[in-house]
Amino acid sequence: MQTDERALVEQFINGDEKAFKKIVENYEGLIRKIYFSTMENNSYGMHEKMSLGYVSLYEDVKVEVWHGLSVALKKNFIFEHNESLKRLIKVITERRVQDLIDKSYRHRKATYIETVSYTHLR
């Protein structure tokens, strides 16, 4: 981990919320890049939904990533595993986006099954 990253993390762990805001400023673009590139490249049509106004999904993922990072930092995960801050944020973001894709897939699958079952009952 770079010295300035380590200093920000230590300041946050010691209660400095401004340090966490600085981390957010430094890495928010990374989350956005991972999120939108994943959505555009998957075969589930999530990017199409996003373009139709589901921007709140990105906001939800972003909030979950920052919360997950906050928890990981407070548990000193980054120091115990000698992870870089960028790598940790990348992993958390990828997991949250994949969770969203999986949840969307399960929902569409359940909706399809309900529709097929309803159609056959008529």
Disulfide bonds with the S-S distance in Angstrom:
none
